[in-house]
Amino acid sequence: MSIDMRTRNEYDIRPVSPVAFFSDQLPSYAIDGQAYIQAWIALNKPDDFTIECEGNCWQLSADEGGLSVAPGIAPAGLHVRMNEEEFSGLINDEYTPITFFTTGDLDIPRGNLEDYLDWWLILRALIDKRPMHTPGAIKLLALDGSKLDLARKFTLEDPIEEMRYFLETAGFLHIRGVFSAEKMDEISRDMDTFQSRYVEGDGKSWWATTREGERRVVRMQAFDQFSAATAELLEDPSFQLIGEIPGLGHVHSSLENNRIEGLIKPLNVVQGISDLPWHKDCAQGRHSLECCSLTVGISITGADQNSGQIRVIAGSHRALIRPSFVRDAEAFGLPVVDLPTQTGDITIHLSCTHHMAQAPTSRERRVMYTGFRFPTVDVSLSSVARARLYNAREAAQHMSDK
């Protein structure tokens, strides 16, 4: 098993003609890939889907007999409008429906986002040759065939092969005591000191309003540029070892000049996003171009169910499921795992592992997030798609206002 789920690269991306796609490519995908969608459709019969692209319309229908495509507008069901650049980005996996939702570009005259996500899954299954997930399809087994102990906590002294297998199978890791309490206290003090360097609207921070009416900075990007202790941590051999766990050459890399960010999770947030609901980090797009990268959480204060702990859906990185807007995490038939941490612990989740953070109720949480990605992924490429993706990620902080 490998966490390298990439099926295309930047050089595979070409403009996609809607006419050619619906007349030639999709019917072929539907014939070759019926086995990828059949079981899911039997459980979740989707309504018809109309895609309108700059005045031209195509209607899609799916049942246990397969998928059919025809020109025109379906009399009922989902109807989505987009331009040709957006259509190409959607088919090339540069965008997802979540991208358009967060940027405010979602145009659905009939139906809703949930309907759109279901049809997006069908398209991705056919294009990427990846089966849609149904409950029971994914097993979480240890090397000896027994049930995997999802509560297991590792240390950096444990065999890297065991950590690698657990990460590949479950999609996450919890590593105890990587950094000292003294180092975490120093960084926490830096968070207090350097909050004043961030200003609302600067493009480098996220903000939220508490029940008391206080505006709080909740995400401080590029925090290593202010905190010397944080910059030193990124060079620590214990930190660099994290990238070696998958055995695929992952390197620590910045995203849009953001090597690491400091997060403060206040109590009683009533506006703005401090604790994100269930999502995959690839929910905005580029799964087949970049997954799986490692998202690394460094626990500054520790966390439990009363102070903003992270939760994951074990094995969800192996499942083609909705990347966001999950109403019932149990419905996938995969275990939901709490990850309570102590000061100095690290959590790792893959970029396509479903996760969320609980809102703190007794004390605020402090944590830093950074990551490792494949060395061949070039995040510096300048393109319309990359700019839209970056804007979508930044716009996510306003999702609670919609």
C-alpha positions as CSV (number, residue, x, y, z in Angstrom):
1,M,0.0,0.0,0.0
2,S,1.3,3.5,-0.8
3,I,0.1,7.0,0.0
4,D,1.1,8.2,-3.4
5,M,-2.3,8.6,-5.1
6,R,-1.2,10.9,-7.9
7,T,-2.4,9.9,-11.4
8,R,-1.5,13.1,-13.3
9,N,1.0,15.9,-13.2
10,E,1.1,19.5,-14.3
11,Y,2.1,18.5,-17.9
12,D,-1.0,16.4,-18.3
13,I,-3.3,19.4,-17.8
14,R,-4.8,20.6,-21.1
15,P,-7.9,22.7,-21.9
16,V,-11.0,20.4,-22.0
17,S,-13.6,21.0,-24.7
18,P,-17.1,20.4,-23.2
19,V,-18.3,19.3,-26.6
20,A,-15.6,16.7,-27.0
21,F,-15.9,15.6,-23.4
22,F,-19.6,14.9,-23.4
23,S,-19.8,13.5,-27.0
24,D,-16.7,11.2,-26.9
25,Q,-14.8,11.0,-23.7
26,L,-17.4,10.6,-21.0
27,P,-19.4,7.9,-22.8
28,S,-16.2,6.0,-23.2
29,Y,-15.4,6.5,-19.5
30,A,-18.9,5.3,-18.6
31,I,-18.5,2.1,-20.5
32,D,-15.0,1.3,-19.2
33,G,-15.7,2.4,-15.6
34,Q,-19.1,1.1,-14.8
35,A,-17.7,-1.1,-12.1
36,Y,-16.4,2.0,-10.3
37,I,-19.8,3.5,-9.8
38,Q,-22.3,0.7,-9.9
39,A,-22.3,-0.3,-6.2
40,W,-22.6,3.4,-5.0
41,I,-25.4,4.2,-7.4
42,A,-27.3,1.1,-6.3
43,L,-27.3,2.6,-2.8
44,N,-27.6,6.3,-3.7
45,K,-29.6,6.8,-6.8
46,P,-28.7,10.4,-7.9
47,D,-31.2,12.7,-9.6
48,D,-30.4,13.8,-13.1
49,F,-27.6,16.3,-13.7
50,T,-27.5,19.2,-16.2
51,I,-24.2,21.0,-16.9
52,E,-24.5,24.3,-18.7
53,C,-21.3,25.7,-20.1
54,E,-21.5,29.1,-21.9
55,G,-24.9,28.4,-23.4
56,N,-24.5,24.7,-24.2
57,C,-26.2,22.1,-22.1
58,W,-25.8,18.4,-21.5
59,Q,-27.9,16.1,-19.3
60,L,-26.5,13.2,-17.3
61,S,-28.4,10.3,-15.8
62,A,-27.2,7.4,-13.8
63,D,-28.8,4.2,-12.6
64,E,-27.7,0.6,-11.9
65,G,-27.5,0.1,-15.7
66,G,-24.8,2.7,-16.0
67,L,-24.4,6.4,-17.0
68,S,-26.0,8.1,-20.0
69,V,-25.3,11.5,-21.6
70,A,-27.4,13.5,-24.0
71,P,-27.6,17.1,-25.1
72,G,-30.1,19.4,-23.6
73,I,-31.6,20.3,-20.1
74,A,-33.0,17.5,-17.9
75,P,-36.6,18.3,-16.8
76,A,-35.6,17.8,-13.1
77,G,-32.6,17.4,-10.9
78,L,-29.4,19.3,-10.5
79,H,-28.5,22.2,-12.9
80,V,-25.0,23.8,-12.7
81,R,-23.6,26.6,-14.8
82,M,-19.9,27.3,-15.4
83,N,-17.5,28.8,-18.0
84,E,-15.0,26.8,-20.1
85,E,-12.1,27.6,-17.8
86,E,-14.0,26.3,-14.8
87,F,-15.1,23.2,-16.7
88,S,-11.5,22.4,-17.7
89,G,-10.4,22.9,-14.1
90,L,-13.1,20.6,-12.8
91,I,-12.3,17.8,-15.2
92,N,-8.5,18.2,-14.7
93,D,-9.1,18.0,-10.9
94,E,-7.7,21.5,-10.3
95,Y,-11.1,22.5,-8.8
96,T,-13.9,20.9,-7.0
97,P,-17.5,22.1,-6.3
98,I,-16.1,23.2,-2.9
99,T,-13.7,25.6,-4.7
100,F,-16.6,27.4,-6.4
101,F,-18.6,27.5,-3.2
102,T,-15.8,29.1,-1.1
103,T,-14.9,31.6,-3.8
104,G,-18.6,32.6,-4.4
105,D,-18.5,31.3,-8.0
106,L,-21.0,28.5,-7.5
107,D,-23.9,28.9,-9.9
108,I,-26.7,26.4,-9.3
109,P,-30.1,27.5,-10.6
110,R,-31.6,24.1,-9.5
111,G,-30.5,21.6,-6.9
112,N,-27.9,22.1,-4.2
113,L,-24.2,21.6,-3.3
114,E,-24.7,18.2,-1.9
115,D,-26.2,17.0,-5.3
116,Y,-23.2,18.6,-7.0
117,L,-20.7,16.8,-4.8
118,D,-22.4,13.4,-5.5
119,W,-22.1,13.9,-9.2
120,W,-18.6,15.2,-8.9
121,L,-17.7,11.9,-7.2
122,I,-19.2,10.0,-10.1
123,L,-17.2,12.0,-12.6
124,R,-14.0,11.5,-10.6
125,A,-14.5,7.8,-10.3
126,L,-14.9,7.4,-14.0
127,I,-12.0,9.8,-15.0
128,D,-9.6,8.6,-12.3
129,K,-10.6,4.9,-12.5
130,R,-11.2,4.9,-8.8
131,P,-14.2,3.1,-7.2
132,M,-16.7,5.1,-5.2
133,H,-16.8,4.2,-1.6
134,T,-19.5,2.0,0.0
135,P,-19.6,1.0,3.6
136,G,-17.6,-2.1,4.4
137,A,-15.3,-1.7,1.3
138,I,-12.2,-0.6,3.4
139,K,-10.6,-2.9,6.0
140,L,-8.4,-1.6,8.8
141,L,-6.1,-4.5,9.6
142,A,-2.8,-4.9,11.3
143,L,0.1,-6.7,9.6
144,D,-0.9,-10.0,11.2
145,G,-4.5,-9.7,9.9
146,S,-5.9,-8.7,13.2
147,K,-8.0,-5.5,13.8
148,L,-5.7,-2.4,13.7
149,D,-5.4,-0.7,17.1
150,L,-6.5,2.8,16.1
151,A,-5.7,4.2,19.6
152,R,-2.1,3.3,19.3
153,K,0.4,6.2,20.0
154,F,3.9,6.1,18.7
155,T,7.2,7.7,19.7
156,L,10.1,8.5,17.4
157,E,11.9,5.5,18.8
158,D,9.4,3.1,17.3
159,P,10.3,1.3,14.1
160,I,9.7,3.6,11.1
161,E,8.2,0.6,9.2
162,E,5.5,0.3,11.8
163,M,4.7,4.0,11.7
164,R,4.6,3.8,7.9
165,Y,2.2,0.9,7.8
166,F,-0.1,2.6,10.3
167,L,-0.1,5.8,8.3
168,E,-0.7,4.0,5.0
169,T,-3.6,2.0,6.5
170,A,-5.3,4.5,8.8
171,G,-4.3,7.8,7.3
172,F,-3.0,9.4,10.5
173,L,-0.4,9.1,13.2
174,H,-0.1,10.3,16.8
175,I,3.5,10.7,18.0
176,R,4.1,11.4,21.7
177,G,6.6,13.8,23.3
178,V,8.5,15.0,20.2
179,F,9.2,18.4,21.7
180,S,9.8,19.6,25.2
181,A,7.3,21.5,27.3
182,E,9.9,24.3,27.6
183,K,10.1,24.7,23.8
184,M,6.3,24.8,23.5
185,D,6.0,27.4,26.3
186,E,8.6,29.5,24.5
187,I,6.5,29.3,21.2
188,S,3.3,30.0,23.1
189,R,4.9,33.2,24.5
190,D,5.9,34.2,21.0
191,M,2.3,33.8,19.9
192,D,1.3,36.3,22.6
193,T,4.1,38.7,21.5
194,F,3.7,38.6,17.8
195,Q,-0.1,38.6,17.5
196,S,0.3,42.4,17.0
197,R,2.2,41.8,13.8
198,Y,-1.0,40.5,12.1
199,V,-3.8,42.8,11.0
200,E,-7.2,41.8,9.9
201,G,-7.3,41.8,6.1
202,D,-3.5,41.4,5.6
203,G,-3.9,38.2,3.7
204,K,-1.8,36.4,6.3
205,S,-4.2,35.8,9.1
206,W,-7.7,34.6,9.9
207,W,-9.9,36.3,12.5
208,A,-13.0,35.3,14.5
209,T,-15.5,37.0,16.8
210,T,-16.2,35.6,20.3
211,R,-19.5,35.7,22.2
212,E,-18.1,38.7,24.1
213,G,-17.7,40.7,20.9
214,E,-13.9,40.4,20.8
215,R,-12.1,40.1,17.5
216,R,-9.4,37.5,17.8
217,V,-6.6,36.4,15.5
218,V,-7.0,32.6,15.1
219,R,-4.5,31.8,12.3
220,M,-1.1,33.4,11.9
221,Q,0.6,32.4,8.7
222,A,4.4,32.4,8.1
223,F,4.8,32.4,11.9
224,D,8.5,31.4,11.6
225,Q,9.2,34.8,10.1
226,F,8.5,36.3,13.6
227,S,9.3,33.5,16.0
228,A,12.9,32.4,16.1
229,A,11.9,29.4,18.3
230,T,9.6,28.3,15.6
231,A,12.2,28.7,12.8
232,E,14.6,26.6,14.9
233,L,12.0,23.9,15.4
234,L,11.7,23.4,11.6
235,E,15.4,22.6,11.5
236,D,15.2,20.1,14.4
237,P,16.2,16.6,13.3
238,S,13.2,15.3,15.2
239,F,10.9,17.4,13.0
240,Q,12.8,16.5,9.7
241,L,12.3,12.8,10.5
242,I,8.6,13.2,10.0
243,G,9.1,13.5,6.2
244,E,10.9,10.2,6.1
245,I,8.0,8.1,7.5
246,P,6.2,7.5,4.2
247,G,9.5,6.5,2.5
248,L,8.6,8.5,-0.6
249,G,11.0,11.4,-0.3
250,H,8.5,13.9,1.2
251,V,10.1,17.3,1.9
252,H,9.1,20.2,4.1
253,S,7.8,22.8,1.8
254,S,5.9,26.1,2.0
255,L,2.6,26.8,0.4
256,E,2.4,30.3,-1.0
257,N,5.3,31.4,1.3
258,N,3.6,29.9,4.4
259,R,6.1,27.4,5.9
260,I,4.2,27.1,9.2
261,E,1.2,28.8,10.9
262,G,0.3,29.3,14.5
263,L,-3.3,28.7,15.5
264,I,-5.1,29.9,18.5
265,K,-8.5,28.3,19.2
266,P,-10.5,30.7,21.5
267,L,-13.6,29.9,23.5
268,N,-17.0,30.9,22.4
269,V,-16.4,31.7,18.7
270,V,-19.7,32.9,17.2
271,Q,-18.5,34.3,13.8
272,G,-15.6,33.2,11.5
273,I,-14.0,29.8,11.3
274,S,-11.6,28.8,14.1
275,D,-12.4,25.1,14.2
276,L,-13.1,23.6,10.7
277,P,-15.8,21.0,10.3
278,W,-15.2,17.6,8.6
279,H,-13.1,18.1,5.5
280,K,-10.2,16.8,3.5
281,D,-7.3,19.1,2.9
282,C,-7.6,18.3,-0.9
283,A,-11.3,19.4,-0.8
284,Q,-10.5,22.5,-2.9
285,G,-8.8,20.4,-5.7
286,R,-5.6,18.8,-7.0
287,H,-6.0,15.5,-5.2
288,S,-4.8,13.5,-8.2
289,L,-1.9,16.0,-8.7
290,E,-0.6,16.3,-5.1
291,C,-2.0,13.6,-2.7
292,C,-0.9,12.5,-0.3
293,S,1.0,15.2,1.4
294,L,1.4,15.2,5.2
295,T,-0.3,17.7,7.4
296,V,1.6,18.0,10.7
297,G,0.1,19.4,13.9
298,I,2.5,20.4,16.7
299,S,0.6,20.6,20.0
300,I,1.6,23.7,21.9
301,T,-0.9,23.4,24.7
302,G,-2.3,19.9,24.4
303,A,-5.9,19.2,23.7
304,D,-8.8,17.0,24.6
305,Q,-12.6,16.9,23.9
306,N,-13.0,20.1,26.0
307,S,-10.1,22.0,24.5
308,G,-10.3,21.6,20.7
309,Q,-8.9,18.2,19.9
310,I,-8.6,17.0,16.4
311,R,-10.7,14.0,15.2
312,V,-10.1,11.8,12.1
313,I,-12.1,9.3,10.1
314,A,-9.7,6.3,9.9
315,G,-9.1,5.0,6.4
316,S,-10.9,7.9,4.7
317,H,-7.9,8.7,2.6
318,R,-8.6,5.4,0.8
319,A,-12.2,6.3,0.1
320,L,-13.7,8.3,-2.7
321,I,-16.2,10.2,-0.6
322,R,-17.4,13.8,-0.2
323,P,-14.4,15.9,0.7
324,S,-16.5,18.3,2.8
325,F,-20.1,19.0,3.8
326,V,-20.3,15.7,5.7
327,R,-23.5,15.5,7.7
328,D,-22.9,12.1,9.3
329,A,-19.3,10.9,9.7
330,E,-20.5,7.5,10.8
331,A,-22.4,6.9,7.5
332,F,-19.2,5.9,5.7
333,G,-18.8,2.8,7.9
334,L,-15.3,4.0,9.0
335,P,-14.3,4.6,12.6
336,V,-14.2,8.1,13.9
337,V,-11.1,8.5,16.1
338,D,-10.4,11.2,18.7
339,L,-6.8,12.4,19.0
340,P,-6.3,13.9,22.4
341,T,-2.7,15.3,22.7
342,Q,-0.3,16.4,25.3
343,T,2.1,19.4,25.0
344,G,4.9,18.5,22.6
345,D,3.0,15.8,20.8
346,I,2.7,15.7,17.0
347,T,-0.3,14.5,15.0
348,I,0.0,13.7,11.3
349,H,-2.9,13.2,8.9
350,L,-2.8,12.7,5.2
351,S,-4.1,15.5,2.9
352,C,-7.1,13.3,1.9
353,T,-7.9,12.0,5.4
354,H,-11.1,13.4,6.7
355,H,-10.6,15.4,9.9
356,M,-12.1,18.1,12.0
357,A,-11.4,20.1,15.2
358,Q,-13.8,20.3,18.1
359,A,-14.6,23.7,19.4
360,P,-13.0,24.2,22.8
361,T,-15.3,24.6,25.8
362,S,-13.1,24.8,28.8
363,R,-9.8,26.3,27.7
364,E,-8.3,27.6,24.4
365,R,-6.0,25.4,22.3
366,R,-2.8,26.4,20.7
367,V,-1.2,24.4,17.9
368,M,1.0,24.9,14.9
369,Y,0.4,23.4,11.5
370,T,2.9,22.7,8.7
371,G,3.5,19.9,6.2
372,F,5.5,17.8,3.9
373,R,4.8,17.1,0.2
374,F,6.3,15.2,-2.7
375,P,9.5,16.9,-3.9
376,T,8.2,16.9,-7.5
377,V,5.1,19.0,-6.7
378,D,5.7,22.6,-7.8
379,V,3.5,24.9,-5.8
380,S,5.2,28.0,-7.3
381,L,3.6,27.6,-10.7
382,S,1.7,30.7,-11.7
383,S,-1.6,29.9,-13.2
384,V,-5.3,30.9,-13.1
385,A,-6.0,27.5,-11.4
386,R,-3.4,28.0,-8.7
387,A,-4.6,31.5,-8.0
388,R,-8.2,30.4,-7.7
389,L,-7.2,27.5,-5.4
390,Y,-5.3,29.9,-3.2
391,N,-8.2,32.3,-3.1
392,A,-10.6,29.4,-2.3
393,R,-8.4,28.3,0.7
394,E,-8.3,31.9,2.0
395,A,-12.0,32.4,1.5
396,A,-12.8,29.3,3.6
397,Q,-12.5,31.4,6.7
398,H,-15.7,33.2,5.7
399,M,-17.7,30.0,5.1
400,S,-19.6,30.4,8.4
401,D,-20.9,33.7,7.1
402,K,-22.7,32.1,4.1
